[in-house]
Every structure is written in structure tokens, then in C-alpha cells.
Amino acid sequence: MHFLGRVLILMASMGIVAVVLPGLHFESLLSLFLAAVIVGLANAILRPLLILFTLPLVIISLGLFVIVINALLLYIASWLVSGFEVRGFWWAVLGSLMISLVSFLLNRMVAGGPRHRT
């Protein structure tokens, strides 16, 4: 799937979660789109580097520190995009968990479910 498709799925996920969680808020579709682009780029570029630099913490926590990294990237996106707000770090943690789950489900629906190779 191309980057734009991933951004649109991320945008839909962030929008759904923002409707459910009171700690995430967006003012317009443009601000939601810009936040999704920033989070998508951060996931593609910064996330692997942050995981590499914090590898000992990721290993010690059995991968749970990746949740903190995802929350940090979501929180940074709220700093950079006016009109997209995350009202605290713990809302970012909960939001990133829910965005990951909704994105996973939407990706599975778009991809058509599991593919079996024969």
C-alpha cells in the first residue's frame, strides 16, 4: 500500500479514536490530515531510530517501551499541528494504543484479510 493510503487509514484511525477519547481533539479534517501525515512520517523515519537508540529499554520491558515511543510521536504531532490536541502524555499513551488497534483492523479490512500462499 502506498504512503497516501497508509496516511488515509491512519487519519481514519485517529479520527475514530478522537471521537471516542476526550483527551484527543481535532478542529478540522485538515488538521487531522496534517497530524496523520506527521505521525506517518515519524513512524517511517523516527520510530526505527528511536527503537534502535532505546533498544536496551525495549528489551528489558519486553517491547512495552515501544508504546511510550508511539505515544511520544503522537504527542509531538500535537505540538506541531495547530488544531490537533493531545491533552497529556497519558492520553497520548491510551490514544496510541487505540490508534494502533483501529489501524490494524482497518488495514485488515482494506487488505481483505489474511492471504494464504499455496
N, C-alpha and C positions, 0 to 999 in steps of 0.2 A: 504494500500500500504506500502511496506517495505521501510526502510530508503534509500536503494540504489535507488529505483525507484523515491523517492522524490528528492534525490540529482540529479539524471539524469534530471528530469523535471526542477529543479532549475538551473542546468547547461545550459540546452537549453534556458531557460528564460533569464539568464544572458548573454548568447552568442548573442541572438537576440537583446537584449537591447544594448549591447556593439557595435553592428554593427550600430544601429540607433543613439545612443548618442555619440557625440565626447568626452564627459567627462569620459567615461568608456572605458578601453582598456585592452585587454589581449594579451599576446605574443604567447601562445601555448594552446593547449587543456588541457595539464597537469595543467598549471596554472589556467585555468578556472575551471577544475575539483576540484583542491585543494581549490579554493575560494568558490566553491559551497558546498564542504564538511564543510568548516569552517562556512559559513553562515548558513547551515543546522543545524549544532551542536549548533551554537549560538542561532538560533531561537528555538531550542528544550530546551536548558538549560538556557541561559542567558536572553532571551526575557521575559519569565514569571516573572523572578525575578526583572528585570528592570521595568516592568509594575507594579509589586507589590510595589516596593520602590518609584515609581513616581506616585502612584495612585491619589494623590490629583491633580497633574498637568493633568493627563489623564482625570479625571472627570471634572475639570474646563474647559479644552479645548474641551470637548465633544468627546474625543477619538483621537483628531488630534495629540496629543503628541506622539502617537504610531508611527506616520510617522517619527518623529525625532528619536525614538528608532531604527526603522528599518534602517534608514539612518546611524546611528551611528554604527550598526552592520556591514553594508556593508563597511563603511569606515575603520573599524577595520580589516576586512578581507583583504582590500587592503594594510594595513600596514604589515600584517603577511605573505602574499603570494607575493613573488617576481614574476614579470611577469603579475600581475593583478593590475591595477592602476585605482583609482578614483581621478580625478583631482580637488577635492574640496568638501566641505560639501554640497553645493547646488546641485552639480552634483550627490552626494550621495542621496539627498532627491528626486530629479527627477528620478534617477535610481531606487531607492527602490519602488517608486510608479509604475513605468513602469514594473519592475520585478514582483511586486505583481499582476498586471493586466495580464501580459503574463502567469505567473504561474497559475493563476486562470483559464484562458482559456485553457491552456494545460491540467490541471488536469481534467477539464470538458470533454475535448476530449478523454482523456485516460479512464476516468471512464465511458464514454458512455452516458453522460447527466444525467438528474435528474432521480432518481428511485422513482417510485410510489409504495406505500405499499397498499395492498388491504386486 
